[in-house]
Amino acid sequence: MSFSDQLMQYPQSQLREQILATTPDQIDRALQRPRLRVEDFAALLAPQISDIQLEQLALKAHKLTRQRFGRIILLYAPLYLSNECCNGCKYCGFNADNDLPRRTLTLSEIEQEAQVLRDLGFRHMLLLTGEAPKVAGIDYLENAVKVIKPLCGSVSIEVFPMALEGYARMVKSGVDGLTLYQETYDLDLYRDLHPYGPKSDYDFRLQAPEAAGAAGFRRIGVGALLGLGDCLTDVFYSGLHALYLARKFWRTQIAISFPRICPTEGGFAPMSLVSDRQLTQFICAARLLIPDAGLILSTRESETLRNHLLPLGITQMSAGSCTAPGGYSDHSDEGQQFAINDHRSPAEIAELISACGYEAVWKDWDNAFLETNIH
């Protein structure tokens, strides 16, 4: 059974009604289970959760994260290679209709950006592009990885979806991680938000993480852009998607991100608001659903919220981020995808992590782990 088949078992309207009809007793029973069922996960997303129940949920998430991950927080940095794009995504700063300075970094500029990040301490870098295959396609990415790989231990990509062959090329070039948001799992809304361009193909994007798993990626991250559609069902489907991938590709570490939509160059306003309380609830519920999943929180969020969420299930955080190509070297946010909210430096984030009794980890992976001829 593909994830598309599994998704059809949970029609959105019925799922939302089920979540909204959750009783306090159902939430209590879910909190008492040693391992969540999918139905329990839905119950823990209910907006009617009481403050006491939310505290119990947060405590369980904290204890489970400490048990599975210890006191470590992995730090990574996004590295934007290109903001050129042929998609019409209504919510994205890179929308082809937006009037912004377009730029695709040269290999020399890519190396310069990666060196800046290395000097800041980063050994995990996440490469991002728009979708413009003629200027920043698979060949371009392969060449970029060749330049970046000597400067860091782990290279991940958050780019356009690929078929199995493309992902196999990425793995061969040295990429070990993939992040791919479905944006929203609501098919009708997805079609409205993506009126033209390759990204308008909902099914191809939905199936791409499975192709990445088959290609041998070590890490795969999924999620929805919270605020585009109904957050209750989108978070449920994100958890369901992650659970499906974790079971099918058991050697791959699965991660879930919880990005809330930010202001963009195009001026898109969120269709719904996700409160800090809801975001906390979603993160803690996801930890109980998949105890070994990486849970990621980016600089989209404010420093105050990131401080408070750090001990409640988060295992990976970005720091000192810039969402414009060349921004680390140029110290400019011109042509950015979205505005960030936490402007603290990587060193300041590392100090915060230490002050909270945790350890900031800059590197936990190297290709040498894959070598079979080491004695």
SULGIKA-V704625 format. One record per backbone hydrogen bond with DSSP energy under -1.0 kcal/mol. NH is the residue of the N-H (numbers start at 1). CO is the residue of the C=O. If there is no record, write none. Layout:
nh = [NH:NH]
co = [CO:CO]
This chain:
nh = [6:7:8:9:10:15:16:17:18:19:20:21:22:27:28:29:30:31:32:41:42:43:44:45:46:49:54:55:56:57:58:59:60:61:62:63:64:65:66:67:68:69:70:73:74:75:76:77:79:81:83:86:88:90:92:95:96:98:100:105:110:111:112:113:114:115:116:117:118:119:120:121:122:123:125:126:127:128:135:136:141:142:143:144:145:146:147:148:149:151:152:153:154:156:157:158:167:168:169:170:171:172:173:175:176:177:178:179:180:182:184:190:191:192:193:194:200:201:202:205:206:207:211:212:213:214:215:217:218:219:220:221:222:225:226:226:228:234:235:236:237:238:239:240:241:242:243:244:245:246:247:248:249:252:253:255:256:257:258:261:267:271:272:279:280:281:282:283:284:285:286:287:288:289:290:293:294:296:297:301:306:307:308:309:310:312:315:316:317:318:319:327:330:331:336:337:339:341:342:349:350:351:352:353:354:355:356:357:358:359:361:369:370:371]
co = [2:3:4:6:7:11:12:13:14:15:16:17:19:23:24:25:26:27:28:37:38:39:40:42:43:46:50:51:52:53:54:55:56:57:58:59:60:61:62:63:64:65:66:359:315:361:317:124:126:128:103:131:196:193:89:92:87:95:98:81:106:107:108:109:110:111:112:113:114:115:116:118:117:362:154:77:156:79:132:132:137:138:139:140:141:142:143:144:145:148:149:123:123:125:177:127:163:164:165:166:167:168:169:170:155:155:219:157:221:223:182:186:187:188:189:190:197:198:200:201:202:203:207:208:209:210:211:212:176:176:253:178:255:183:224:259:225:230:231:232:233:234:235:236:237:238:239:240:241:242:243:244:245:249:218:220:294:222:296:226:264:227:227:275:276:277:278:279:280:281:282:283:284:285:286:290:254:256:316:298:302:303:304:305:306:309:295:295:74:297:76:324:326:327:333:323:263:299:299:345:346:347:348:349:350:351:352:354:353:71:73:366:367:368]
